[in-house]
Amino acid sequence: MNPIQFPAFLKPGDRIGVVAPASIVKYEDLVAGIRLFTAQWGLEVVEGTTLRSAYNQFSATDEDRLNDVQQMLDDHSVKAIIAARGGYGCSRIVDGLNFDQFLENPKWIVGFSDLTAFLSRTYQLGFASIHAPMAKTITCVGAETAAESLRQMLFGEMPEYAVAGHALNRHGQATAQVVGGNLCLLAHMIGSATDIDTDGKILFIEDINEYLYNLDRMMIQLKRSGKLSRLAGLVVGQFTDMKDNNSPTFGKDSDEIIAEHVAEFNYPVCFNFPVGHVGDNRAMGVGMPAAFSVSENGARLQFLPVSTAV
């Protein structure tokens, strides 16, 4: 395993930052999530300026979004940064962020979708992060279990997930670091400064609102670049609101497309895992060790206890 360190787990009274590093967000859509962090989890929330600004489709200009995230990274009193929402924009600013203060005082980075760029950067630096619901989505319909899984992980209680069997599952066991996130971002980052090494890892993937032929193309990109050949395991999350050609159709659904591209490999694979653009979007520790098993009874993913280095 690559050596990974873990920021200090949270405790009641800790300060967390909430910022919008990508698309525009309505502040009123964040109120319930911020209330959850404060009233139920006992945390103090520091609000970024990007929660109340707008610039075209973004929450602010690239410069202002970068500065907002940078301020949270540099603030030693902030123990975690939770994104308000994803959308698009993180890859426009990730290379401009300075992580010097983060390395001295590491903190949890939390988000999913477009935040995959930030999670991958944190992993490259040798620190774990959390792919999980954000301030806008953490109180949506069906998010109760996912919200609790994030609370557990942030406070050092490692969750275990059990998933029903699936016809395309491939049986097996593995214990390895977990990496992954949004498939579009993972494919987009190949060859870039935020590309990640998947060898010997349990990779999880999810996506939304893509054409099936484009999903096929992204899986081919991962395969051609060697990202699929030496995995310890593959966790296939939710591929929601997928689109097909009007005529002729692509001929396969999302699960069948993914299964085809990993058919030649021998590692365990599970489908229909609760992670992605859905209410039940379970927290996944990027860089955290986990025990993964797939059998005729279904799949289990158990995140293992870790010791914080700070």
N, C-alpha and C positions, 0 to 999 in steps of 0.2 A: 504493500500500500504506500502511496505517497504520504509523506509526513504532513499531518494536518493538526493545527491547533484550534482550540475552541474558546471563543470569547466567554467571559464570565456569564453564567446564567443569571437571569433577572430575579429580583426579589421585590416585594411590595415597597413602594416608595421610590423606586428607580425612575429615572427620566428616560423617555423615548422620544425620538423625533419622527414626525409624519411629514413627508414631502411628496410632491407630484413631479417626478423627474421626466415624465413623458407627455401624454395627452392631457388636454384640458379636463378639468373636473369641476363639478358644481359643489360648492362648500356644503350645501345642505345634504348632499349625498354622503357626506363623511361624518355627520354629527352623531349618528347612532354608533358607528364604529369607534369614534373617539370616546364616546360615553362608555362603551364596553371596556376599553383600555383603562379608563380612569375609575369608574364606579364599580366595576366588577373585578378587574384585575389589580386594582390598587396602584396603578402607575401614574406618573405625571407626564403629560403630553406637551412637547414643544412643537408648535406649529410652524412649518416653513412658509415663506412668503408665497410660494407657488400654489398654495391651496386656494388663494383668492385672486389669482391673476389669470391672464389669458393672452395668447399671441397666436392668431390663426388657429390651427388645430391643436397647438401645444399649450401647455399650462403657462409657459413664458418663453422668452427667447432662449436660444441655446446657452448664451452667457449667463442669463439669470437662473436657469435651471441648474447649470453646473455650479454656480455660486451657492445656491440653496443647499444642494447636496454636499458641497465642500464644507460649508459651515457646520453641518451636522457631523461630518466625518471628523472635523477638527475640534469639536466641542467635547472635552473629556468627560463632562457630566452626563452626556447622552450615551446610554448603554445599548441602544438598539435603534435602527432606522427602519421604519415600516413605510412602504410606498402607499400613496393614496390610491393609485390605480396604475394600470399599464397603458396599453394603446400603442403608441410609437414615439420614439425619441431617445431612448437610453443609449443606443449605439452611436448617436450623434455626439454624445458628450462623454462617454465612458473613458476614452483615451485621454481626455483633458483633466481628469480627476487626479489629485495628488494624495497618495495614501501614506505619506510619511507619518502623520499624526495617528492614523488608523493603526499602523504597525506598532506604535508605542502604546496605544490604548485601543485594542481591537474591540469591535462591537458587532452585534448581530445585524445583518442586512436581510430584510424580509420582503418578499414579493414574488410574483410569478408573471408569466407571459413575457412582455417586453423586458421585464426585470431580469430575465435570464442572462442578459449581457452583464449586469452588475454581479450576479451570483457567480458567473464564470470567472470574472475578474478577481473576486474575493478568493475563489478556490485556487486560482493561479498564484496568489500571494501566500497560500498555505493556511488559509483559515476557512472554517465551515460557515455556511450561511443557511437560510431557510427559504425554501420554495413553498409558499403558503398564501392563504387569502390576504387581501390588502384591506385598507380602511374602508373602501367603498363596498367591497364584496363580503366582508366578514360577518355582516348581519343580514345577508340576503336570505331568501327562502331556502331552507334545507342546509344552511351553513353551520348549524349548531355543533355537529360532530367535528367538522373541520376547524371551527374556532377553538374548540377545546383541545384539539390536537396541537394547534399552534401554541396555545397557552402552556400545555405540557412541555413542549420542546423548549420554549423560551425559558421556562422555569426549571429545566433540568430533569423533567420526567419523560423518559423515552417511551414513545407510544409503540404499540404493536397493532398491525392491521391484518385482518383476515378477509379474503375475497373468495366468492363462490367460483366453482370450476367453470371453464369455458372450453368449447369444442376445439379451439385452436391452441390451447395451452400446450407447452412442452414441459415435461416433468424434469425435476432435478433440484439440486441444492447449491447454494453458494453463500459465502460470507465475504463481504468486500465493501469498499466505499461506495456510496451512492452518489451519482452525478446525473445531470440532465436538466430538463426543463422543456421549454417550448421548441417544437421541432423546427419551425421556420427559423427561429433565432439560432439554433444549433447549426443548421445548415448554412445560414447566413454568415456565421462567425468562422467557418472553416478557412484556414489560411490567414486569419487576422490575428491581432494582438490578444484577442479574447478566446481563441480556439482552445479547446480542452482535450486532454488525453483521456480516452475511454478504455484503454487497455486494462484488463483485469478489474473493471468496475461494473457495478450494477447500474445500468443506464435506464432512466425513465423518460418518456416522451409524451407529449400531448399537443393538441392544436385546435384551432377553431376556424370556421368560415373559409376553408380552402377548397379549391377544386380537387377532385380525386386524382386527376392526372398530375397535379402539382404535388400532391402528397407522394405519389409514385416517384416523381422527379427528385424530391427531397430525400427519400429513402435511398435512391440510387446514388445521390451525392454523398450521403453518409457511408454507403457501402464502398463506393469507388475510392474514397479517401481513407479507408481502413478503420472507420469508426465502429463498424459492426462485427468485425471478424474475430476480435479477441476479447469480447465482453465476458464478464462473469455471469451476467444475467440481464434480461430485458424486461422492464415493466412498461406495459402499454396502457397509458391512461385514456382519458376521454377525448375523442375526436368529434367535436360537436358542430352542428350546422354545416356539415360537409356538403359540397355542391357537385353536381354531375353535369356533363354535357347534355344538351337537349337531345341531340341525335347525331351519331350513334352514342350510346352511353359508354362509359369506361369499361364496364363489365365486371368490376370487383368493388366490394365495399372497403372501407378503410382498414378493417382488421385483416381482410384477405390480402390487401396490398402489402401490409407490414409483414404478415406471415410468409408471403412469397419471398421477400428479400432477406429473411433470416433462416430460410428453410435448410440451407446447407450447413448451418452451424449447430453445435451440440449443447449450448448452454440453456438453462431454464428460461422459459418465457411465459408471462401471464398477461391476459387481456382483461379489459373492462375494470382496470384499477381506478379507485376513486381519487384521481388527481387531474386537474385541468380546469377548463372554463365551465364549471358546474358548481352548484351550491356545495356539494360534498367534496371539497377540494382539500384533501388531507395534507398536513404539513409533511414535507420531505426534507430531511437534513442533507444538504449538498456538501459532500465531503465527510459525512458521518458514516461510521461502520454500521452494517446491518446484516442480519441473517435472513436469507431469502430461500423459500422452499415452495415448490409447485408439485402437487400430486393430484391424484384423481379426486381428492376431497376438496381441492381448491388451492389457493396460494396464501402464504403468510409472509409478511415483511416485519421483522422485529428490529427496531433501532437499538443498538447496544449502548450500555452506559459508557460515558466518557468523562475524563477529568479535564477541567479547564486549566489552561496554562497561565491564566492571569487572575 
